[in-house]
Each structure stands twice: as C-alpha cells, then as structure tokens.
Amino acid sequence: MKNYDDSVFKMWNDFVLLNPAYRDAKYTAWYFCDNKKCADELAELVIKGEKRATASLNYWYESGREELPVKGNISIITDWDGIAKCIIKTKSVTVLPFKNADQEMAFKEGEGDKTLEYWRKAHISFFTRESEKEKIIFTEDSLIVFEEFEMIFK
C-alpha cells in the first residue's frame, strides 16, 4: 500500500466496520485534477452527489503507469493534501476517442454548468497540459477513459 495520509486508513477502517464484506478488498487513494483548487472542488462535488464520473487520458494506462480501472474497483477520493473525503466504487469503464464524448457524459462528470461545451473546454485544457508534460500531442482523436462510479461511503 502507498504511503497514504492517516485519514485514508481511518476512513477505510470505518467503512469496513460497517461493510465487513470489503475487509480484504484492495483499494487506491487519489485526487482529481492537477491543482489544489480543482482537486478540492471536484472531491466536494463527489460528496454532494453531483460528480459521478471522471475522464482520463488512455495514455496513462497504455504506458503502464496506471492500471486501467475496471468495474468494482474501490477508491478513496482525497483532497489535494491527501485527506480522505469519500469512497467510490467503479460502475463502468468506457474507452473512446475524446471527440465522441457526449452530453450525458459531461452531465455525469458534474463539473461547471454540466454542459458538453464546458466539459470539452475544461478537458481540452487539462488533457493538453498533461500531454505536454509527457511530450505527447493531445488531439480530438486521442483515446480517453470514461469511468462512472458511485459514492459508497463518506
């Protein structure tokens, strides 16, 4: 297990006390976005039930840096500082070209005004920044991983 903040372990232990079937389950802990303001805001949207999905570059999984999420994965969402905020469970994972994302996906991500226009603008900016760090080029044909989840504990 990674070197997580103590709040991650406390949240997991509290969750398992109420849900003993998960006692031996594996989990990860992570935050959204690439800056404090965004990470903290998106964690709060999950807690409010407005954010029920996330999108990431497929590059991270193709490169072997991350494991492709699968249905049933358990994650503890933290704020930027690593403080545990809630636990989510992956419901579905779809890999598709960025240009094929639709309004329903944007709404499930729950960000901004929840429109596809907002979603596209925010994600083009984020994916471009992430791609530049890796010296790759993000285009509308780039594959993204769209992960739907449900909050199961807070």
N, C-alpha and C positions, 0 to 999 in steps of 0.2 A: 504494500500500500504506500502511496506517496506520502510526503511529509505535509499533512493537512493541518489546518488550524484545529484547536481542540473543540471548537463549536461543531465541526463536521462529525467528529466521533460522538459527541454528546447527542446531536440530532439523530445519528444512526442508531445509537443505543436506545433512545426514547422511542424511535419508530419500531424497532424490533421488539421492544417490550409490549407494544400494542399489537404487533403483527409478527408473531413468532415464526410464521411460515417463511419469513425472509431471513431468518437467523444466519444461514450460510450463504446468502446471496452476495454476489460481488457487486460493487458499485464504484463509481468515479465521482469526483467533485470538480466542478469547473464553473467559470463565469462566462457570460456572453460578452461579445464586443471586444474592442481593443483600447478602451479608455475607461476611467473610473465613472464618469458621469453616465455614459451609456450602459455600462455593466450594472451599475446600481439601479438605474431606471428600469432596465429590462427584467432584473430579478423581481422588482416590485410589481411589474405587470404580470409576471407568472403568479405571484402570491394573490393578486387581485382576480386571477382567472381570465385575464384578457389576452395573455400571451400563451398560446397552446401549441406553438410550433417554432422551429428555427431552421435556418438555412446556412449551409457552409459550403466551401469550395470542395469539390471532389478531389482536388489535387492533394489535400492533406491525407486522404485515405489511399490514393494511388501511390503516393510517395512512401507510404509505410509509416508515416509519423503518427498517425492516429488509426484506431480500429474503426471500421465502418459501423455506425450504430445499427442495431437490429431490434426488432420488436421484443419487448420485455426488458431491455436494458434499464438499469436503475441509476439515476444520477442525483447527486446533491448539488443544487444550484447555490452558488455563493455570490456575495457582492465582490467588488474589485479587490477588497482586502482579504478575501478568503473566508469571511464569516458566513456560516451556513444560513440559508434563508428558507429553503424548502426542498422536498424530494419529488422528483418526477419519474415517470415510467414511460418508456417509448411505446407508442401505439402503432406507428408505421413509419417506414422509410422509403422515400422515392428518389431515384437519381434521374435527373432530367437536365436538358440544356436550360440555361438561365432564361433565354428568350421564351420558353414555354411556361414559365410561372404564370399563374392566373390570379384573378381577384380573390377567389376562395382561399388560396394560399396566403395572400397578403393579409386578408382578414384574420386568419388563424394566427399569424405572427403577432397581431395585435399592436403594432407599433404606429406611432404618429396618428394620422386620421384613418388608418386601416385600409387605405385605397391602394390599388396596384401602382398608381403613379408614385405615391410616396414610397412604397416598398422598393420599387425599381431604383428610384433616385438614391435612397439610403444604401441599398445593397450594391449598386454600381460603385458608389464611393468606397464602401468598406472592402468589397472584393478587389477593387483596383489597388487600394493601399496594401492589402495582404499580398497580392500578386507581385507588386513592385518589390516588396521585401524579399521575395523568393526569386526575383529576376525572371518571372514568367509574365505572360501577357493575358490579361482577362479580356474576354470578348463575350458578346451575347450568346455565342455558341458554347462557351465554357460550361462544363457539367457542374451542377450543384447537387447537394444532398439536402433534401427537404425532410425534416424529422418532425412528426407530430407526436405530442406527448400529453400526458395528463398529470396534474399535480396530485400526489397521493399522501403528502404529509407536509405540514408547516408548523 
